[in-house]
Amino acid sequence: MDKPAREIKPRSKGPDFVGVGVQKSGTSWLADVLMQHPDVWIPKKEINFFVRNYRKGYRWYENWFKDSNGKVCGEFTPVYINSPRPDPAHREFYPKFNPRRAVFFWLRETAARDALKKHYPDARIFAIFRNPIDRAWSAYWFWRSRKERLGKKVIPFEQMWKEDGRWIRTTGLYAEHLSYWRKAFPDFLVLFYDDIRTEPVALAQSVYRFIGADNRFVPRTSTWVNKGKYNPMTIETRKMLADYYKNEIVAFSEMTGRDLSSWLEIKPSNEESKL
């Protein structure tokens, strides 16, 4: 395969690409295969500029990419997809029990999509998506394991789900997220966690091509970053989550042209040890 012509030239400052989601969907694996590429520069996976460090300014943000030396450069902050939106219906960024909620309302944080469009309109934007049912369960156990290691209080999955702690419910509204982001970035690339298992090299090379790197490069794909162990989901919980996400999954399937019927299958989970 011939080396593809680079569709975009590396920027003089700032990111050429940004991964914006989705948490617990293989983002660490994807960042790892991007970092392996000799023509790609990721100084740090999650810079969190548009959600936590925006007050530090664009000079601070662009300083992360100053040593790219002509390579295609970028970052991958999964929570960007959940960043505040300008419309009133999406102003509540943090759940009620999270102290950052008060900070958000005080500082009026920016919307990642709009800030990226304004300052880096040619940046390549992408996200990787996982069955939202399994993603929510994985996110809960990842959060819980961290709390338990620190000796802190944990809450049941049902309470976190009800209160949308750490955006556990709303992160899975993929059709809504995709529609919102594609209004600003029509070429927004959609990737699937399922493909990490079935065709990892092809998945990695599709991202290389999208960001303008040599897609002939073959990365190591067997490394699973942030792998964790957790209890399997009960059938009752899976049914509840499937009912909640059904319409969203159908809409997301239509938007992407991908058959996602397997996401709604009600069967015992094998997802005890995943990303």
C-alpha positions, 0 to 999 in steps of 0.5 A, a space after each residue: 500500500 502506498 503512503 497516503 497523501 497527507 490531507 492536512 499539514 501539521 499545525 504550527 501550534 495546537 493539536 492536529 487531532 483530538 479524541 473526545 470520547 468515550 470513557 471505558 471504550 478502549 481509549 487507552 488502547 487507541 492512544 497507545 497504538 497512536 503513540 506507537 506511530 513514528 509520525 504521531 506525537 501525543 505529549 500526554 493522553 488526557 490534557 483535559 484543557 477544555 474541561 479542567 484547565 481552560 483557565 490556564 489559557 491557550 498558550 498553556 494548551 499549545 505549549 504541550 504540542 511545541 515539541 512535535 517536530 513536524 509530526 502529526 500531534 494531538 491528544 485524547 481526553 474522553 470527557 470532552 464529549 460530555 463537556 458543557 453545552 451552550 443550550 440550557 438543557 445541558 448546563 448541568 455538567 456534574 451530578 448533585 453530589 460532586 463538588 465540581 458542580 458548584 465550581 462549574 456554575 461559578 466559572 462557566 466552563 467552555 463547551 469543548 466542541 465550540 472552542 475546538 471549532 473556533 480555534 482549531 477548525 481543521 482539527 480531526 475529531 474522533 471518538 470510539 464507542 462501546 456498547 453503552 450498557 457494558 460501558 456504564 457497568 465498566 465505568 462504575 466498577 472502575 470508579 468503585 475500585 479507585 474509591 476502595 483503594 483509597 478507602 473512600 465511601 462507595 455507592 451502589 450502581 443503582 444510585 450512581 445510575 439514578 443520579 448520573 454520577 460521572 455522567 454514567 447514563 448520559 455518556 451512553 447517549 451516543 446518537 445525541 452526542 454524535 449529532 451534536 459534534 457533527 454539526 461542528 465537525 461533519 467528518 467526525 470519525 466514529 470508531 467501535 470498541 468491538 473492532 479492537 477484538 476482531 480487527 485491531 490493526 485495521 482499526 488503528 490504520 483507519 485512524 492513522 489515515 484519518 489524521 494524515 499519518 502513514 497508514 501502512 504502519 502496523 502497531 502492536 495491538 495486544 497491549 490492554 491498558 487500564 485492564 480491570 476486573 469486576 463483577 458480571 452484570 445481572 440479567 435484570 440490570 442488563 434488561 433495565 439498561 437495554 430498555 433505557 438505551 434501546 431508542 438511542 442505540 437504534 438511532 446511532 446504528 442508523 446514523 453510522 450504518 453499523 448493525 448494533 443489534 447485538 448491543 441489545 441482546 439480553 444474555 449473561 455478560 462476559 465483560 468481567 475483565 475489559 478496558 
